[in-house]
């Protein structure tokens, strides 16, 4: 496919291209000189010549060749784009299609940079080629209309011909990523993401919508597509016989009223199969569930696809479940149906504090600040309380699907996951405080810490690309975590030793091991660190004791070239033999996408090796080679000396040839 569009432009003239290149090079030089003195300087001088070049594929090629120079000059410094590993595809799409001119141009240049990373022509210290490739694949999927059709009117009317520029960019990405069969790759990318069952699926649904739109074009030249794509499209738009041709909500409601019991039963089974088969809920499903509330309540467990466990929970708490459906299940919150089903399957309602905590949530009135936050992100088609209740169900239903979004808040997101997984009443209390009072209070070493009295933590801006629970709680939690760390500083050891147990709760083991000296950054008793992990966690060396409560831990993240990218918070969920008899560590990674290549052949798996939804996994040796801090129960630990020397040496070799090199 040619990367050119039908739109003519004034920059085909070699002289004007040469002039723009000269202006761009001069602007990059001035930026580099200014940044070498001032730290962060305005980048606007770079944008105009870059805009002129990016209206033409040949010009984009010239910008592509200057990616190293742009990075070296500090073009992205001081902005979110300086941390490409935290960028979120759905947010990038909004910026590039609907952002102001400056944001659109910076995002476009960032995507050219990520193409250079994905192609191996530029190495970025904080994002791997694989991660860049996945990011661009998702962005491409969400912008398929730019690749297969003419510009929409909204794009065409953008100032400074930005619509044309963005279309040129996506034709260029398509041409250089080498997708002979683009749809096949994009469908595989959607399934790869869905295998992790994320709470936030707006971006995935947008990708499916774009794929469906492409398939409806008779002249689409993006390749053949099979049953995998049709399953996704049907799950969103036409999961049952009653809505097979996507007739619209009003027509579907009329059809429901005419269905006999046998037809309703078939609809219920089809909805359940589509939902559990993909993790996606059709906007038609809430209408069906709400219709059953007035006609056939007993069929709702079948529509939810519940097992005996889930159905029993449903029948034990009918008033609560019916109220949750009435208050939280709408077309705008369709995913809450899946959240509700999975929450019932988990059996957490049998824990005495959970049902009354959910009743409190149902009756909760949001404070003005919380309501404004939710409306600003989710809109006002429903009351903000309903958006929040829907995402409470989603987070309780799949705790390992929570993601940190475009923010360095892995610790707070990990805490939400741990509470939803093992202490749901604690999570519901924290949600209630933040929603009703715009405040969270936590104890640290006998003293109260109020989020209201603290400055911003790591997340200086409120998150906008996360679920409503995270939206309200993470800014408070982040400030408290930061304050606990400040109070623990200067004690001669890593502050996590004190912070994690107080912040995450009593389930955190009081034993603490770190592989790095906090003052020098060098390795500290690394062999003992490895042996202690095996003795505390590995069933062969700890007396076959399973992980009772998931435990916080920290990893040294590396890219596919084994370069160290930074420290990252995760949760160790369990250790178990996989289907082929390999002992693996199954862990939760809050970074929105757990499938990563850490170099040395260490590729985190999210499916196919016995993972539960939302888990990542690695063989024990590979996992421990990237571990740098963990908690454990010192009273339930085996003999470190019993761990074979060969196993320990294998871990040490992998670590010292990657993140620990030079330490």
Residue pairs with C-beta under 8 A, 6 or more apart in sequence:
1 171
1 174
1 175
1 221
2 171
2 175
3 57
3 168
3 171
3 172
3 174
3 175
3 176
4 57
4 168
4 171
5 164
5 167
5 168
5 171
6 150
7 151
7 164
7 167
9 55
9 56
9 161
9 164
10 16
10 55
11 17
11 20
11 52
11 53
11 55
11 56
11 59
12 56
16 52
17 53
17 56
17 58
17 59
17 62
20 49
20 52
20 53
20 59
21 49
21 53
21 62
23 48
23 49
23 52
24 46
24 49
24 50
24 53
24 62
24 63
24 66
25 66
25 69
27 45
27 46
27 49
28 46
28 66
28 69
28 70
28 73
28 75
29 73
30 45
31 41
31 43
31 45
31 46
31 73
31 74
31 75
32 69
32 72
32 73
32 74
34 41
35 41
35 73
35 74
35 77
39 77
40 74
40 77
40 78
41 74
43 75
43 106
44 102
46 70
46 75
47 102
47 105
47 106
50 63
50 105
50 109
51 105
51 160
51 165
52 59
53 59
53 60
53 62
53 63
54 60
54 63
54 105
54 108
54 112
54 165
54 168
54 169
55 161
55 164
55 165
55 168
56 168
57 168
57 171
57 172
57 175
60 112
60 168
60 169
60 172
61 172
63 109
63 112
64 112
64 115
64 116
64 121
67 112
67 113
67 116
67 121
67 122
68 122
70 76
70 109
70 113
71 113
71 122
71 124
75 109
76 82
76 106
76 110
76 113
79 106
80 86
80 87
80 406
81 87
81 106
81 107
81 110
83 126
83 408
84 110
84 113
84 114
84 117
84 124
84 126
84 127
84 132
84 135
85 126
85 127
85 131
85 565
85 591
86 406
86 407
86 408
87 110
87 135
87 406
88 203
88 405
88 406
88 465
88 592
89 135
89 138
89 139
89 142
89 203
90 138
90 142
90 202
90 203
90 206
90 465
91 405
91 406
91 464
91 465
92 107
92 110
92 111
92 135
92 139
93 139
93 142
93 143
93 203
93 206
95 103
95 104
95 107
96 104
96 107
96 108
96 111
96 139
96 143
96 166
96 169
97 104
97 143
97 155
97 166
99 107
101 159
101 160
101 162
104 162
104 165
104 166
105 162
105 165
108 165
108 166
108 169
111 136
111 139
111 169
111 173
112 169
112 172
113 122
113 124
114 127
114 132
114 135
114 136
115 132
115 136
115 172
115 173
115 176
115 177
116 122
117 123
117 124
117 127
117 128
117 129
117 132
118 129
118 132
118 133
118 136
118 177
119 129
119 176
120 129
123 561
123 563
124 132
125 563
125 565
126 565
126 566
127 559
127 565
128 559
128 560
128 561
128 565
128 596
128 597
129 559
129 560
130 560
130 596
130 597
131 559
131 593
131 596
133 177
134 189
134 192
134 593
134 595
136 173
136 177
137 177
137 185
137 186
137 189
138 189
138 193
138 203
138 207
139 173
140 147
140 170
140 173
140 174
140 177
140 179
140 182
140 186
141 186
141 189
141 190
141 206
141 207
141 210
141 211
142 203
142 206
142 207
142 210
143 166
143 170
143 210
144 182
144 186
144 210
144 211
144 213
144 214
144 222
145 152
145 210
145 213
146 155
146 166
146 167
146 170
146 171
147 170
147 171
147 174
147 182
147 222
148 214
148 217
148 220
148 221
148 222
149 217
151 163
151 164
151 167
152 163
154 163
155 163
155 166
155 167
156 163
156 164
157 163
174 182
179 185
179 222
180 223
181 222
181 223
181 224
182 222
182 223
183 211
183 214
183 215
183 220
183 222
183 223
183 224
183 225
183 229
184 223
184 224
184 225
184 226
186 207
186 211
187 211
187 225
187 228
187 229
187 232
188 228
189 207
190 204
190 207
190 208
190 211
190 232
191 228
191 232
192 595
192 606
193 204
193 593
194 201
194 204
194 278
194 279
194 280
195 606
195 607
195 613
196 401
196 593
196 594
196 595
196 606
196 607
196 613
196 614
197 279
197 398
197 400
197 401
197 613
197 614
198 204
198 401
198 403
198 592
198 614
199 335
199 339
199 391
199 394
199 395
199 398
199 401
199 402
199 403
199 467
200 403
200 405
200 465
200 466
200 467
200 592
201 279
201 280
201 335
204 280
205 236
205 280
208 232
208 233
208 235
208 236
208 280
209 236
211 225
211 229
211 232
211 233
212 233
212 236
212 237
214 220
214 222
215 225
215 229
215 233
231 274
231 277
231 278
232 278
232 280
234 274
235 274
235 275
235 277
235 278
235 280
235 282
236 280
236 282
236 283
237 243
237 246
237 282
238 244
238 245
238 246
238 282
239 270
239 271
239 273
239 274
239 275
239 282
239 284
239 285
240 266
240 267
240 270
240 271
240 274
240 284
240 288
241 263
241 266
241 267
241 270
242 252
242 255
242 256
242 259
242 263
242 267
243 252
243 255
243 282
243 284
247 255
249 283
249 284
249 287
249 331
252 284
252 287
253 287
253 291
256 264
256 267
256 287
256 288
256 291
259 267
261 296
264 292
264 295
264 296
264 299
265 299
265 302
267 288
267 303
268 288
268 292
268 299
268 302
268 303
269 302
271 282
271 284
271 285
271 288
271 303
272 302
272 303
272 304
272 305
273 305
274 280
274 282
275 281
275 282
275 285
275 305
275 337
275 338
275 341
276 305
276 341
279 338
279 613
280 335
280 338
281 334
281 335
281 336
281 337
281 338
282 334
283 331
283 334
284 331
285 303
285 334
285 337
286 329
286 330
286 331
286 333
286 334
286 336
286 337
287 331
288 303
289 300
289 303
289 304
289 325
289 329
289 337
290 325
290 326
290 329
292 299
292 300
292 303
293 300
293 322
293 325
293 326
297 318
297 322
300 314
300 321
300 325
301 310
301 311
301 314
301 315
304 310
304 314
304 337
304 340
304 341
304 344
305 341
306 314
306 341
306 344
306 345
307 345
309 344
309 345
309 347
310 341
310 344
310 345
310 347
311 344
313 344
313 347
313 349
313 350
314 321
314 344
316 349
316 350
317 349
317 355
320 349
320 355
320 358
320 359
321 340
321 344
323 359
323 362
324 340
324 358
324 362
324 389
324 393
325 340
327 362
327 385
327 386
327 389
328 336
328 340
328 386
328 389
328 390
328 392
328 393
329 336
329 337
329 340
329 390
330 382
330 386
330 390
332 378
332 379
332 381
332 382
332 387
333 382
333 386
333 387
333 390
333 391
335 390
335 394
336 389
336 390
336 391
336 393
336 394
338 394
338 397
338 398
339 390
339 391
339 393
339 394
339 395
339 396
339 397
339 398
340 393
340 397
341 397
342 397
342 398
343 349
343 393
343 396
343 397
346 396
346 397
348 354
348 396
348 424
349 355
349 358
351 424
351 425
353 425
354 424
354 425
354 428
357 424
357 425
357 428
357 429
357 432
358 392
358 428
360 428
360 432
361 388
361 389
361 392
361 428
361 431
361 432
362 389
364 385
364 388
364 432
364 435
364 436
365 385
365 436
366 374
366 384
366 385
366 388
366 435
366 436
367 435
367 436
367 437
367 438
369 438
370 384
370 388
370 434
370 435
370 436
370 438
370 472
371 384
373 462
373 471
373 472
374 384
374 387
374 388
374 468
374 471
374 472
375 384
376 464
377 464
377 468
377 471
378 384
378 387
378 468
387 468
388 431
388 435
388 468
388 469
388 472
390 468
391 467
391 468
391 469
392 428
392 431
392 468
392 469
394 401
394 467
394 469
395 401
395 402
395 416
395 420
395 427
395 467
395 469
395 470
396 420
396 424
396 427
398 613
398 614
399 416
399 417
399 418
399 420
399 421
399 614
400 417
400 421
400 573
400 588
400 612
400 613
400 614
400 615
401 613
401 614
402 413
402 416
402 417
402 420
402 467
402 469
402 470
402 590
403 413
403 466
403 470
403 590
403 591
403 592
404 410
404 412
404 413
404 466
404 470
404 474
404 590
404 591
404 592
405 463
405 464
405 465
405 466
405 470
405 592
406 463
406 465
407 458
407 459
407 461
407 463
407 466
407 474
408 458
408 459
409 457
409 458
409 459
409 463
409 474
409 477
409 478
410 568
410 569
410 570
410 590
410 591
411 478
411 481
411 503
411 569
412 473
412 474
412 477
412 478
412 481
413 470
413 474
413 590
414 504
414 552
414 569
414 570
414 571
414 588
414 590
415 477
415 481
415 503
415 504
416 427
416 469
416 470
416 473
416 474
416 477
417 571
417 588
417 590
418 504
418 505
418 507
418 550
418 552
418 571
419 426
419 427
419 430
419 504
419 505
420 427
421 550
422 507
422 549
422 550
423 505
423 507
426 505
427 469
430 440
430 473
430 477
431 469
431 472
431 473
433 439
433 440
433 441
433 476
434 440
434 451
434 472
434 473
434 476
435 472
438 452
439 450
439 451
439 452
439 476
440 450
440 451
440 473
440 476
440 477
440 480
441 448
441 449
441 450
441 451
442 448
442 449
442 480
442 502
442 503
443 449
443 502
444 483
444 484
444 487
444 499
444 502
445 487
445 498
445 502
449 480
449 483
449 484
451 475
451 476
451 477
451 479
451 480
454 479
454 480
454 482
454 483
455 479
456 475
456 478
456 479
457 475
457 478
457 479
457 480
457 481
457 482
457 483
458 478
458 482
459 474
459 475
459 478
462 471
462 475
463 470
463 471
463 474
463 475
464 471
466 474
480 503
481 499
481 503
484 495
484 498
484 499
484 502
484 503
485 495
485 496
485 499
488 495
488 497
488 498
488 499
489 495
491 498
492 518
493 514
493 518
494 512
494 514
494 518
494 629
496 512
496 514
496 552
496 554
496 629
497 512
497 514
500 508
500 512
500 552
500 631
501 508
501 509
501 510
501 631
504 552
507 549
507 550
507 551
508 549
508 551
508 552
508 631
509 536
509 551
509 631
509 632
509 633
509 634
510 631
510 633
510 634
511 536
511 631
511 632
511 633
511 634
511 637
512 629
512 630
512 631
512 632
513 529
513 532
513 533
513 629
513 630
513 632
514 524
514 529
514 628
514 629
515 523
515 524
515 526
515 529
515 627
515 628
515 629
515 660
516 522
516 523
516 524
516 628
516 629
516 663
517 523
517 524
521 663
522 663
523 660
523 663
526 652
526 655
526 660
527 648
527 652
528 640
530 624
530 643
530 648
530 651
530 652
531 640
531 641
531 643
531 648
532 632
532 637
532 640
533 624
533 627
533 630
533 632
534 541
534 542
534 620
534 624
534 638
534 640
534 643
534 647
534 648
535 541
535 542
535 637
535 638
535 639
535 640
535 642
535 643
536 542
536 630
536 632
536 633
536 636
536 637
536 638
537 547
537 572
537 575
537 585
537 630
537 632
538 575
538 583
538 620
538 643
539 545
539 546
539 575
539 576
539 583
540 583
541 638
541 639
541 642
541 643
542 636
542 637
542 638
543 636
543 638
545 636
546 574
546 575
547 572
547 573
547 574
547 575
548 633
550 571
550 572
550 573
550 574
550 588
551 571
551 572
551 630
551 631
551 632
552 569
552 570
552 571
552 572
552 630
552 631
553 569
553 570
553 571
553 572
553 587
553 627
553 629
553 630
553 631
554 567
554 568
554 569
554 570
554 627
554 628
554 629
554 630
555 567
555 568
555 570
555 626
555 627
555 628
556 564
556 566
556 567
556 568
556 626
556 627
556 628
556 655
556 658
556 659
556 660
557 564
557 565
557 566
557 567
557 568
557 596
557 598
557 626
557 659
558 564
558 565
558 598
558 599
558 626
558 658
558 659
559 565
559 597
559 598
559 599
560 597
560 598
560 599
561 599
562 598
562 599
562 600
562 657
562 658
562 659
563 599
564 658
564 659
567 628
568 589
568 591
569 590
570 587
570 588
570 589
570 590
571 587
571 588
572 585
572 587
572 630
573 586
573 587
573 588
573 612
573 615
574 585
574 586
575 583
575 584
575 585
575 586
575 620
576 583
576 584
576 586
576 610
577 583
577 584
577 610
578 584
578 609
578 610
578 617
579 609
579 610
582 609
582 619
583 619
583 620
584 609
584 610
584 617
584 618
584 619
584 620
584 623
585 617
585 618
585 619
585 620
585 623
585 624
586 610
586 611
586 612
586 615
586 616
586 617
587 615
587 616
587 617
587 618
587 623
588 594
588 614
588 615
588 616
589 604
589 616
594 604
594 606
594 614
594 615
594 616
595 603
595 604
595 605
595 606
595 616
596 603
596 604
596 616
597 603
597 604
598 604
598 626
598 658
599 658
600 622
600 625
600 654
600 657
600 658
602 618
602 622
602 625
602 626
602 654
604 616
604 617
604 618
605 611
605 616
605 617
605 618
606 615
606 616
606 617
609 617
610 617
611 617
621 647
621 650
621 651
621 654
622 654
624 651
625 651
625 652
625 654
625 655
625 658
626 655
626 658
626 659
628 659
656 663
